[in-house]
Amino acid sequence: MPSRDALVAGFLARTDWAGATIAPLAGDASNRRYLRLSHPEHGPAVLMDAPPAKGEDVRPFTRIARHLSSLGLSAPAILAEDEANGFLLLEDLGDNLFARTIPRDPALECPLYEAATDVLLTLHTAPLPPGLAPYAPQLMADLAALAFDWYLAHARAPDPGARADFLAAFLPLLERHADDQTVLIQRDYHAENLLWLPSRHGPARVGLLDFQDAMTGHPAYDLVSLLQDARRDVPPDIEQAMVARYIAASGQNRDAFETAYHLLGAQRNLRILGVFARLCIRDGKTHYVDLIPRVWGLLQRDLAHPALAPVAPLLRTALPEPTPETLRTLKEKCATIPTP
């Protein structure tokens, strides 16, 4: 069987970027890798290498990218594709990630978050593409329980009944306050996946990445992903202003939306606790453990909302605080459980 590099060469030979200079780009938490191409005639492009043998599939990316582009949003244009071998040649939207742009020019922080909020307002008024699975309460509860399966289970000896007790209390809250699958949610909508494109206009100034896991879900979900960022501290005044901006523009009921926002924040942060622990313990990616204290802090803020009262005491008792000792315990188990 040809190597991935040989398959890459064969794919590029069938495109206008044959003979391009190739340089690596930063990857993500998946099995995908990205390469930047530079061609003297055709300019830059990005190659996504998503090996089907490792469970990757480029079709969800192409489907959602075309949908977002049809709405006037800035998903990368698809220049060439090879679904069978897992290759996409994409428009290069540049390097101005929000996470890099804001430290260079702090005055842009609020305008960038306003633009990203406006993307969601545009997206949430558009028809849904067909075939998206719902991010429904049972699935959300099960994913939140990853905090028990990976973070708790490998940080200290867990209470065997705590996971079941959590699900019994948490699922009804999701069913009552967040059982709404009316919009497309990208699910990883945050500063490391958003690019600033100041030469474009309106919501198109925000370049979109990493949306292939899109589902239907609650309108608050991607706003939580944006404003409760596991990788950077979003100032509380900006978080509050963007929530207010979304509510004012969308006509949402403030109390109901803010309840859903904090409930979905707790769900998302619990899931991330589990995922970051798993990325270390199973996949050998130790640096994700260093992000856990920020996620923990965001979780505690969400648990302070009155709607979370039925689960907050249980979670504060069952889950260990990410002290240096707890984080060291997780790192000591790095790559000790092989990928299935």
C-alpha positions in Angstrom: 0.0 0.0 0.0 1.4 3.4 -0.9 2.6 5.6 2.0 0.6 8.8 2.9 3.4 10.9 1.4 3.1 9.0 -1.9 -0.6 9.4 -1.9 -0.2 13.2 -1.2 2.2 13.5 -4.1 -0.3 11.6 -6.4 -3.2 13.8 -5.3 -1.3 17.1 -5.8 -0.1 15.9 -9.2 -3.7 16.0 -10.3 -4.2 19.6 -9.2 -2.8 23.0 -10.1 -0.6 22.8 -7.1 1.7 20.1 -8.5 5.3 21.0 -7.7 4.3 23.4 -4.9 6.6 23.9 -1.9 5.2 22.1 1.2 5.5 23.1 4.8 3.7 21.7 7.9 1.0 23.6 9.7 -0.1 23.0 13.3 -2.4 20.0 13.7 -5.3 19.6 16.1 -6.5 17.0 18.6 -7.6 14.6 15.8 -5.7 12.3 13.4 -5.7 15.0 10.7 -2.7 16.9 9.6 -2.4 20.1 7.6 0.3 21.2 5.1 0.7 24.6 3.6 1.4 24.7 -0.1 3.1 27.6 -1.9 3.0 27.7 -5.7 4.7 30.4 -7.8 1.7 30.8 -10.1 -1.3 29.8 -8.0 -0.2 31.1 -4.6 -0.9 29.4 -1.3 -3.3 26.6 -0.4 -3.8 24.2 2.5 -3.8 20.4 2.2 -5.9 18.5 4.7 -4.6 15.0 5.2 -7.4 13.0 6.9 -6.5 9.2 6.8 -9.6 7.1 6.5 -7.7 4.2 8.1 -7.6 6.3 11.3 -11.3 7.0 11.3 -11.2 10.3 9.5 -13.7 11.3 6.8 -13.5 14.5 4.8 -17.1 14.4 3.6 -18.6 16.2 6.7 -16.1 19.0 6.3 -16.9 19.5 2.6 -20.7 19.4 3.2 -20.6 22.0 6.0 -18.0 24.2 4.3 -20.2 24.5 1.2 -23.2 25.2 3.4 -21.4 28.0 5.3 -20.0 29.5 2.1 -23.5 29.5 0.6 -24.5 31.8 3.5 -21.7 34.3 2.8 -19.6 33.1 5.6 -15.8 32.5 5.3 -15.3 28.8 5.3 -12.3 27.7 3.2 -13.2 27.2 -0.5 -12.6 23.6 -1.6 -10.1 23.6 -4.5 -9.7 19.9 -5.0 -10.8 16.7 -3.2 -10.1 13.0 -3.0 -12.7 11.6 -0.6 -11.5 8.0 -0.9 -8.0 8.7 0.2 -8.9 11.5 2.6 -7.4 14.6 1.0 -8.8 18.1 0.6 -7.0 21.1 -1.0 -8.4 24.2 0.6 -8.2 28.0 0.3 -5.6 29.4 2.6 -7.2 31.9 4.9 -3.9 32.9 6.4 -2.5 32.9 9.9 -4.4 35.6 11.8 -6.0 33.4 14.3 -8.0 35.3 16.9 -5.7 33.7 19.5 -2.7 35.3 17.9 -4.2 38.5 16.6 -5.5 39.7 20.0 -2.2 39.6 21.8 -0.6 41.6 19.0 -3.4 44.2 19.0 -5.4 44.1 22.3 -7.7 46.8 21.0 -9.1 44.3 18.5 -10.4 41.9 21.2 -13.9 43.3 21.5 -14.4 43.9 17.8 -13.3 40.4 17.0 -15.7 38.9 19.5 -18.5 41.1 18.2 -17.8 39.8 14.7 -17.7 36.2 15.9 -21.0 36.7 17.7 -22.5 38.2 14.5 -21.4 35.0 12.6 -23.6 33.0 14.9 -26.5 35.4 14.5 -26.2 35.0 10.7 -25.9 31.2 10.9 -28.8 30.8 13.3 -31.2 32.6 11.0 -30.4 30.3 8.1 -32.1 27.0 7.1 -30.4 23.9 8.4 -28.6 21.6 5.9 -30.0 18.1 5.7 -28.6 15.1 7.5 -27.2 16.7 10.7 -27.5 14.6 13.8 -29.1 16.3 16.9 -27.0 17.2 19.9 -29.8 15.9 22.1 -30.0 15.8 25.9 -29.1 12.1 26.3 -26.0 12.5 24.1 -24.9 15.7 26.0 -25.3 14.0 29.3 -23.3 11.0 28.2 -20.5 13.2 26.9 -20.5 15.3 30.1 -19.9 12.0 32.0 -16.5 11.7 30.3 -15.4 13.8 33.3 -16.1 10.8 35.4 -14.7 8.2 32.9 -11.4 9.9 32.3 -10.7 12.8 34.6 -12.0 11.4 37.9 -11.2 7.8 37.1 -7.5 8.6 36.6 -7.1 11.4 39.2 -8.3 9.4 42.3 -10.3 6.5 43.3 -13.9 7.4 42.3 -17.2 6.9 44.1 -18.7 4.0 42.0 -22.2 5.5 42.3 -21.3 9.1 41.5 -21.5 8.8 37.7 -25.0 7.3 37.8 -26.2 9.9 40.3 -24.9 12.7 38.1 -26.6 11.4 35.0 -29.9 11.0 36.9 -29.8 14.6 38.1 -28.2 16.2 35.0 -30.3 14.7 32.2 -33.6 16.2 33.4 -31.9 19.7 33.5 -30.9 19.4 29.9 -34.3 18.1 28.9 -36.0 21.0 30.7 -33.7 23.9 29.7 -31.6 22.9 26.6 -33.7 20.5 24.6 -33.5 22.7 21.5 -31.9 21.5 18.3 -32.9 24.4 16.0 -29.6 25.7 14.7 -26.3 24.4 13.3 -23.7 24.2 16.0 -20.0 23.9 15.0 -19.0 22.6 18.4 -15.4 23.9 18.4 -16.1 27.6 17.9 -13.2 29.4 19.7 -10.2 31.6 19.2 -7.9 28.9 17.9 -10.4 28.0 15.1 -11.3 31.6 14.0 -9.3 33.7 11.7 -9.4 37.5 11.3 -9.9 38.6 7.7 -10.2 42.4 7.9 -10.3 42.9 4.1 -13.7 41.2 4.0 -17.0 42.6 5.2 -19.5 41.9 8.0 -19.6 38.3 9.3 -17.3 37.2 6.4 -14.4 38.9 8.3 -14.3 35.7 10.5 -12.6 32.7 8.9 -14.1 29.5 10.0 -12.2 26.2 10.7 -12.8 22.8 12.4 -16.6 22.6 11.8 -16.7 19.0 10.5 -18.4 17.7 13.6 -21.4 20.1 13.2 -24.7 19.0 14.6 -28.1 20.6 15.3 -28.2 22.1 18.8 -29.2 24.9 21.1 -28.4 28.5 19.9 -26.4 29.1 23.1 -23.9 26.2 22.5 -21.4 27.9 20.1 -21.6 31.1 22.1 -20.5 29.2 25.2 -17.7 27.6 23.1 -16.6 31.1 22.0 -16.8 32.8 25.4 -15.8 30.0 27.8 -12.7 29.2 25.9 -10.5 26.3 27.3 -7.4 27.8 25.7 -7.6 31.5 26.6 -9.1 33.8 29.2 -12.0 35.8 27.8 -12.5 38.9 29.9 -15.8 38.7 31.9 -17.0 42.0 30.6 -16.6 40.8 27.0 -18.4 37.6 27.8 -21.3 39.4 29.3 -21.4 42.0 26.5 -21.5 39.2 23.8 -24.3 37.3 25.5 -26.3 40.5 25.8 -25.5 41.3 22.1 -26.7 37.9 21.0 -29.9 38.1 23.1 -30.7 41.6 21.9 -30.2 40.8 18.2 -32.0 37.4 18.3 -34.9 38.3 20.5 -34.2 35.4 22.9 -35.8 35.4 26.3 -33.0 36.6 28.6 -33.6 34.4 31.6 -34.2 31.2 29.5 -31.2 31.9 27.3 -28.8 32.6 30.2 -30.0 29.4 32.0 -29.3 27.4 28.9 -26.0 29.2 28.5 -24.7 28.1 31.9 -26.2 24.6 31.7 -24.5 24.1 28.3 -21.3 25.6 29.7 -21.3 23.1 32.5 -22.0 20.3 30.0 -19.2 21.4 27.7 -16.7 22.0 30.4 -17.3 18.6 32.0 -16.9 17.0 28.5 -13.6 18.9 28.0 -12.3 17.8 31.4 -12.8 14.2 30.3 -11.5 14.8 26.8 -8.3 16.6 27.9 -7.6 13.8 30.4 -8.1 11.2 27.7 -5.9 13.0 25.2 -3.1 12.7 27.8 -3.7 9.2 29.2 -4.7 7.5 26.0 -3.1 9.6 23.2 0.1 10.8 24.9 -0.7 14.6 24.5 0.4 15.8 27.9 0.0 19.5 27.3 -3.8 19.3 27.4 -3.5 18.6 31.1 -2.1 22.1 31.6 -5.4 23.5 30.3 -7.5 21.7 32.8 -7.4 24.4 35.6 -8.9 27.0 33.3 -11.7 24.6 32.3 -12.3 23.8 36.0 -12.6 27.5 36.8 -15.2 27.9 34.0 -17.1 25.0 35.3 -17.3 26.5 38.8 -18.7 29.7 37.4 -21.4 27.7 35.6 -22.2 25.6 38.6 -22.9 28.9 40.5 -26.0 29.5 38.4 -29.2 28.6 40.3 -30.4 26.2 37.6 -27.4 24.0 38.3 -28.2 23.6 42.0 -29.4 20.0 41.6 -26.0 18.9 40.4 -23.5 21.4 41.7 -23.0 19.8 45.2 -22.6 16.4 43.7 -20.0 17.6 41.2 -18.0 19.6 43.7 -17.8 16.5 46.0 -17.2 13.9 43.3 -14.6 15.6 41.1 -11.2 16.5 42.5 -9.9 20.1 42.1 -7.1 20.2 39.6 -4.3 20.8 42.2 -0.7 20.4 41.1 -0.8 17.0 42.7 -3.9 16.0 40.7 -2.3 17.3 37.4 0.9 15.4 38.2 -1.1 12.2 38.7 -2.7 12.6 35.3 0.6 13.3 33.6 2.2 10.3 35.2 -0.4 8.2 33.4 0.3 9.8 30.1 0.1 7.2 27.2 -0.5 4.3 29.5 -3.8 3.2 28.0 -3.5 2.4 24.3 -5.9 3.6 21.6 -8.4 0.8 20.8 
